[in-house]
Each structure stands twice: as structure tokens, then as C-alpha cells.
Amino acid sequence: MLQFVKVLFDLTWFRTTHVSRLQIEMKNLSARFRPVRVLAAVFVFALVIVVGWIAWEPGVVIVDGRHDRGHNGIWLQHGWLGDDEWFIRNSKDDQIPHFRNTNQIAHLAALLRMNGISDVYPHLCPCSIDGNVAPADPAQVERFLDGFQGFRLMPWVGGVLGAQARIHNAKWRESFVGSITNLLKAHSRLAGVHLNIEPLPSGNTDYLRLLDEVKAALPSGKLLSVAAYPPPTRWQPVPDVHWDEQYFREIARRCDQLVVMMYDTALFDGKLYRGLMSSWTREVLAWSEGTQCLLGAPAYDDVYASYHDPKVENLKNALRGIHGGLGASSMLPKNYQGVAIYSDWEMDADEWETWRKECRMPDVAHPID
């Protein structure tokens, strides 16, 4: 009996001592390997992110012109319509002969016609603090219209909000609207006016009031085109240069054409910009209430501006992002008119080649109404 008790005691001692030690060792071993497991999980997660990033491509290369309707747009520089005082004031009076030359006008018209551009927005900004549109040279306007028959010419008017553009002031709006109508009556071949006020926060009711007043005063058959802002994005949470859906729709109901400025995003990577262009394309076409829409693409090199990196925001990335957005639908939306280039004075031979390769339909002439 005593022997049995002794054996039982020894077994109990062994179990409590050695098993406890084994459990402790196992816990210690587990604790030592826990950082390894965490690191392995982090590595796998990072690998998935990297592979996903490499595989993700929001842009699409299109070279058959399937998204080109031949009714694209472009912003033009001030010299094409501006008066002589503008040249003198900006120490550019030596350039007057170039802009007043009918051969130069014909050359520009031929270049734009060849590249499927039908809507042109020659700069007449900024307006005065009294609300008058920047002065144009009357003879030059008619000269330019002579050379641009078949195009829709809409002077680009407006200014900086709160500086020249005092849209909160009823007298200013009255003067501005009157100046626009006087310009269109003086030059009846102008197709309308292109309104651009910057910045313009989403929800600004003074701007809605201005659009209503301009639209009501336009001569019969004249168009109100608006330089519009793109939807909000997490990549640039600046409300002054983005319009939410409700406000975008309010603008669309009040005009005949939207030209959306899809640049100045401050993005640092081309793939992110292509992705943003793709999503913006789908959003603005869905939000524009059936109003004709041009998608603004950058062709400028503000290399020292914090809001723009030309290696990221350029014509090639913009077009590929737009193609990605348009490719999401089996048919082009009816309100999609085309792409608008910012701007003629920044376009070089390589960019025109990019435009023809990745936007235009090859070897097909596009008639311009």
C-alpha cells in the first residue's frame, strides 16, 4: 500500500513539474515566434497591395478614335481677340502683327480643323471691377470670325472671385451681363460666351443667380458655356475648386455646355491621375443633366506650381483616363461632346502628335457643323 502511494506521488510530482515546465516552454516558444507571425502577415498584406497596385491600370490606350466625335474644344490665348492696349500694357506690342495676320489666323484654323476641334474659347479675361468684359478689338474679332467660319467661337470671360468678379453685387452682375450681350450683338457671328470664374466654391448661390441672368439676357440662339469644376476627391479636399453632385446639377440646368476643368489636382503619380480622370469622366457625364459636356485635359507646364506636376497631369495621362471612364459604357453617352484642350499656347508638336494618336480617328475627316 505504501509502495502504491509512493508511485502515485511520484507520478503526480512528475506531471505537475514536467508538464508545467513543458507548458511554460511552449508559451515561451509561442511568444518568441509571435513577432515572426506578425511580420509574415504584414509581408503578405504588403505583397498583396504591391501586386494589386501593379495589376491595377485605370487608363486605357485607344488609338482607333472610337471616342472622338470631331467636336472637341480648346482654350485660346488673349491676343487673338484682345485690343491693342492689352498688348501694350503687358509689353507685348511687338506681337500685334502676328495675331492680326490673316495668314496666322488661317493657319490656326486649319490646325484646329484637322484635329477635330469645333469649339474655341478665346481669352477675354479678366473683366473690370465694374463688371465690363475685357476689351476686344472690333476689327480683329471680325477678322478672326472670317478665318474661323465653321467653328463655334465663344469668348472666354470672367475673372477672379472677389477681385474682378464681384458676383454677390447686383450692380456688378447687371454690368457684366450687359457687357456680354453688347459683345454678342456687336459681333453676331459669335456662337455665345464661355464663362469662367475662379475659384468658385460649391453651393455659391450668387453664381447660380448670375447664370440665370446671363441666360435670360442672351440674344436668341446664343450659347452659355461654363468652365465647370470636377467632383470632390479625397486626393484634393479643397472645396473652392470642386462641385458636389447637387451643385453640379444646378449649374448644368442653367447652361448649354459644360467644359469641366479636370486638372490642377496636385497628384504625384500618373496612375492615380488616370484613375481620377476615369472616375471623374463617369461622374460628370452622369451629373450633367443631359447638358453637352466637354472634358478638359491639361497640356501646360506650370512646373513650379504645387497644384500641378506636368509629368503627372499631361495630355497622355488625361486621355487614357478619359478612355478608361468612357469604356465603362457600351455606348458613348449622348451628352458627351468630346475633350477640351487647355491650352493652344501650351501645345507643342509632340502633344499634337499624342492628341492625333490617342484621340483622333486615323485617316478620317471629321466635318465641323
N, C-alpha and C positions, 0 to 999 in steps of 0.2 A: 504493500500500500504506500509506504513511504517512497519507494522507488518510482511508483507511478506519479505521485505528486511532484517528485523532483523533475521527472521528464516533462510533465505538463508545465512546470515553472520555467524550465529551460526553453521550451518551445514558445511560451508566451513572451519571455525576455527577448528571444531572437526575433520574434515577429515585431514586437514594439520597437526594438532598437534598430534592426537592419531595414525593416520595411520603412520606418520613419526616415532613416538615412537615405534610402532609395528615393523616397518621395521628395526629400529635400534636394537631392541631386538632380532629379527630373525637373523640379521647379527652377533650380539654378540654370540648368541647361536650356530650359524654355526661355528664361529671362535673357540668357546670353544671345539666343537666336532671334528674339523679338525684333531688335533693330534691323536684322538681316531681312526678316519678312516684310517689315515696313518699307525698307529700301527697295526690295523686289517689287512690291506693289506700286511704289512711286515710279519705278523704272518702267513697269508695264503700262501704267497710265500715261506717262510721258511719251512712250513709244507709240501708243495709240493716237495721241494728239499729233505727233510729228507725222505719222503715216497718213492720218486724216487730212492734215494741212497740205501735204504733198499731193494727195489724191484729189483734193477739192480744187476745182477750177471753175469759177463762176462766169468767166468770159468765154466767148465763142468766136472763132475766126470764121468769117463769112466773106467769100471772095466772088460770089456769083450775083451779087446785087439784089438778092431776094427781098431785102428790107428797104430798098431805095424806090421811092415814088417820084423822084425827079422834081420835088417841090421843097427843097431844103432852103435854109436861110443863112444869113451871115450879117454880122455887125460891121459897119464901115466907119472909117475914120472921119474926123470932123472936116477936114479940108475939102471933101467932095461937095459940100453944100455951104460951108461957113463963109461969112463975109470977110472982106479984106482986113478989117480991124482985128479979127481973131488972129490972123497970121502975124500982123504987126505986134500985137500985144504979147504973143508967145515967141517973138523973134524968129518967125518962120516965113517972113515975107519973100524970101528967095524961092520958096516952094509954090508960090501962087501960080507961076506959069505952068508947072506940072499939072496941078489939079484943074486948071482952066482949059487945058489942052484937049480938044475933041478926040484926038488920036489916043490919048491916055484913057479917056472915058470909054472909047470903043474897045480898047484892049481889055480893060477890066470887065466890061460887059461880056465879051467873048469868053474870057476865062471862067467867069461865073456860070455862063450858059452851058459851057462844055462840062462843067462839074455839077450840073443838075440843081443849081441854086436859082430859085424863083423869087424869094422874098428878101429884100435888102433893107437894112436899118442904118442909114447914115446918121452919124452923131450930130445932134444939135443940143448939147448939154454943156454946162448946167444952165438952168433958167435963172432969171434975175430974182432978187429977193422980193420984187414986186409981183412976180408971177409971169413975166413975159418969157416966152421961149427964146433961146439964144438966137441972135440974128442970122439969117441966111442971106446969101447974095442972090437976089431975084433972077438976074440973068443966068447965073450959074445953075440954079435949080432947074430952069427950063432947058438949059444946055444938057444937063445931066439926064433929064427926062427924055430928051430927044435920043440920047445914046442908049437909054435903058428901056426902050419900048419892048413890051412883052414881060417885063418884070413887075412885081408889086413893090413900089417904093414907099416906105413908111418911116418918116423921120423919127429918130430916137431922141425923145425929150424927157426931161425930168431934172433931178438933182439930188443933193444930199438932204436927207430928212432933218428938219430943224435948222438947217443952214439956209440953202436956197429954197428948198421945198417945205413951205410952211402950210402943210395941208390942213392943219387944225383951224386955220384962219379963213373965214368965209370970203373975205375980200380978196385974199390971195388966190383962192380957188376960182373965183369969178374971173380974175385977171388971167389966170393960167388957161382956163377953158376958152376964154375969148381969144387969146393969142393962138391957140391951136386951131380954132375954127377960122380965124383970119388967114393963117398959113394955108390951110386946105382950100379955102375959097380963092386965094390968090393964085394957087397952082392946082388947078382942078384935076390934073392927071395923077397927083399923089393918091395912093390907094388908101391911105389912112394915117394913123400915128401909132408909134411904139412907145409906151410909157414905162419908164424905169426910175424908181425912187429907191435909194439905198441909204441906210438899211431900212427894213420895213418889218417890224415885229408882227408876229401872228396875232390876229384879233384886233388890229388897228381899225376902228370904225370910221375914222376920218378918211382913210384911203378908200373904203367902200363908198363913202359919200362922194368922194372925188370921181371915182369911176362912174357912178350913176350920173353925175353932172356932165362929165365928158361925153358919155354915150348919148345922152339926151340932146346934146348940142351939135354932134357931128352932122355934117351935111349927108344927105341921103346916099346910101351906098358906100360910105367910107367905113373903114375897119378900125376897131380899137384892139390893138395888140398890147399885151402886157408882159414885161420881163418878170417872170414868176420865180418864187423861191421853192426849193425842194422840201420834201418832208423832213421831219425831225430824225435825227440819228444819234445813237449812243456815241458815235465817234466824234461828234462835234456838238455838244449840248449848248448851243448858242441860239437863244430864241429870236434874236434880231434878224437872223438870216435863214430861218426855216418856218414853214407854214404847216400847221396841223391840218388834218383832213377837213374839218368843218370849215375852217377859214379858206382853205384852198378851193373848196366847192363854192363858197360865197364869191370868190374872185372869178371863178370860171363862169358863173352865171351872168356876170356883168360885162364880159368881153367877148370878142370874136376869135381871139387867138391867144394861146399861152405859149411863151417861149421860156422854158424852165432853165435857170442858171445852175447847172449840175456840176459845180466845181468850187474851188476855194474851201476845200474840206479839211485841210491841214493833215491829211493822211500821209503816212510814211511808207506805205507798201502798195505796190501796184495791184497785187491780188485783192487786197482789201478794197481798193478803189473800184476795181472791176466788179466786185461783189456789190458794193454800194450802188454803182450805176445800174446794175441789173435789177436790184430791188426797187430803186427809185423809178426806173422805167415802168415797171409793173404798177407801182403805186400812183404815179401822176396820171397815167393813162386811165386808170380806174377812177380817179378822183375828179377828172376834168369835166364831168357832166356833159360829155359829148362835144365839148368845145375843141376845135382843132388845136393840136399840140405839137410843138417842135421841142426836141430835146437838146439843150445847149451843151456843147462839147468844147473843152479848152484847147487852144493852140497858142499859148503865150508862155513867156519865160520870166515870171517875176521871181527870180532866183533868190532874192533876199527877203521875200515875204514869208512870214511864219505860217500863213494860211495856205501856201501853195508851193508844192515841190514839183517842178516840171518833169522830173524823172518818174513821178507817180501819176500826176494829173497831166495827161497828154492825150493827143487825138487818138492814138492807137489803143490805149487802155480804155478810153471813153467809148470808142466804137465797139470794142469787144464786149464791154459790159452791157451796152445797149442791145447788141445782138443777143446776148445771153438772156436779157429780160424779154425781148420780143419773141425769142424762140420758145418761151414757155407757153405760147398760144399757137394753135394750129393755123390760125389766120391772123393777119395783121388787124389790130383794132381800127375801126373806121375813123376814129379821131386822131390817129397817128398820122401826122403830115410828113415828118422827116426829122432831120438833125439840123441844128443851127450852130455854125462855127463862130467862136469868139477867138480871134477876130481877123479881118482881112489884112491888117497891117502886121500881124504876127505870123501869118502863114508863109512858109518858105517852100522851095521846090520839093524837098523830102516830104513835107507834110501834105502837099497836094498829091504826091505820089501815094502816100498812105491812104489818103481820102479816096482816090480813084480805085485803089486795090481793095480796100476793106469796106467800102460803102457803095460805090457806083456799080451799076450793071455793065460789064465789059462789052465794048463794041456795039452799044445800043444808044441811039439818040433819044433823048427824053424831051418831048415837046413841052414848052412852057406856055401855059394859058395866058 
